Amino acid sequence: MTKSILFKIVNRLSFILLKHDTQYKNGITIEIKVSCTIYNLMHGDIFFVYNELFAIGKFIMLLMLHEVVTTVNVVFNKLIPWLVGAKMQVVMHDFK
């Protein structure tokens, strides 16, 4: 994946995923959230890898993964329609 595609995704999701810094901690940037999620979906590595690559623990990674995937389903559901009915059957038949 190129940086331009990543930043297009980040720009599209930024209005939902934006978290503000608090007095006690800085929020994780949207770029890191989307990057970690895409890396997890592509590789499916164990969570110790994310601690080394992105300095994120297991629990935070799971929360981010859930948040980003839910947001992608909401935002991109209008752009990428799910196949239903006859169209689904045609695609399933082509895969056989």
C-alpha positions as CSV (number, residue, x, y, z in Angstrom):
1,M,0.0,0.0,0.0
2,T,1.3,3.4,-0.9
3,K,1.4,6.4,1.4
4,S,-1.1,8.2,-0.8
5,I,-3.7,5.5,-0.4
6,L,-3.1,5.4,3.4
7,F,-3.6,9.1,3.7
8,K,-6.7,9.0,1.6
9,I,-8.2,6.5,4.0
10,V,-7.0,8.5,7.0
11,N,-8.6,11.7,5.6
12,R,-11.9,9.9,5.0
13,L,-11.9,8.4,8.6
14,S,-10.4,11.4,10.4
15,F,-13.7,13.1,11.4
16,I,-14.8,10.0,13.3
17,L,-11.6,8.6,14.7
18,L,-10.2,11.9,16.0
19,K,-9.5,11.9,19.7
20,H,-8.3,14.8,21.7
21,D,-5.3,14.8,24.0
22,T,-6.1,14.8,27.7
23,Q,-4.3,16.1,30.7
24,Y,-2.9,12.6,31.4
25,K,-2.1,11.2,28.0
26,N,-1.7,12.1,24.4
27,G,-4.1,10.5,22.0
28,I,-2.9,8.1,19.4
29,T,-2.8,9.6,15.9
30,I,-5.2,8.5,13.2
31,E,-2.3,7.5,11.0
32,I,-1.0,5.1,13.6
33,K,-4.5,3.7,14.2
34,V,-5.1,3.0,10.5
35,S,-1.6,1.7,9.9
36,C,-1.8,-0.7,12.8
37,T,-5.2,-2.0,11.8
38,I,-4.1,-2.5,8.2
39,Y,-0.9,-4.2,9.3
40,N,-2.9,-6.5,11.6
41,L,-5.4,-7.4,8.9
42,M,-2.6,-8.1,6.4
43,H,-0.2,-10.1,8.6
44,G,-2.2,-11.2,11.6
45,D,0.9,-11.2,13.8
46,I,0.9,-11.7,17.5
47,F,0.5,-8.5,19.6
48,F,4.1,-8.4,20.8
49,V,5.1,-7.2,17.3
50,Y,2.9,-4.1,17.6
51,N,4.6,-3.2,20.9
52,E,7.9,-3.3,19.1
53,L,6.8,-1.5,15.9
54,F,4.3,1.0,17.1
55,A,4.8,1.1,20.9
56,I,1.2,0.0,21.5
57,G,0.1,-2.7,24.0
58,K,-2.3,-5.6,23.4
59,F,-5.4,-4.1,25.0
60,I,-5.0,-0.7,23.2
61,M,-4.4,-2.5,19.9
62,L,-7.6,-4.5,20.3
63,L,-9.6,-1.4,21.1
64,M,-8.1,0.4,18.0
65,L,-8.7,-2.5,15.8
66,H,-12.4,-2.6,16.8
67,E,-12.8,1.1,16.5
68,V,-11.2,1.4,13.0
69,V,-13.0,-1.6,11.5
70,T,-16.3,-0.4,12.8
71,T,-15.6,3.1,11.4
72,V,-14.6,1.6,8.0
73,N,-17.9,-0.3,7.9
74,V,-19.9,2.8,8.6
75,V,-18.0,5.2,6.3
76,F,-17.2,2.9,3.3
77,N,-20.5,1.0,3.4
78,K,-21.9,3.7,1.1
79,L,-19.0,3.4,-1.3
80,I,-18.6,-0.4,-1.4
81,P,-22.0,-2.0,-1.5
82,W,-22.4,-5.5,-0.1
83,L,-23.5,-8.1,-2.6
84,V,-26.9,-9.6,-1.9
85,G,-29.3,-11.9,-3.7
86,A,-28.6,-12.9,-7.3
87,K,-25.4,-10.9,-7.5
88,M,-24.0,-12.8,-4.6
89,Q,-24.9,-16.1,-6.2
90,V,-23.1,-15.1,-9.4
91,V,-19.9,-14.2,-7.6
92,M,-20.0,-17.4,-5.5
93,H,-20.5,-19.5,-8.6
94,D,-17.5,-17.8,-10.3
95,F,-15.3,-18.7,-7.3
96,K,-16.2,-22.4,-7.6
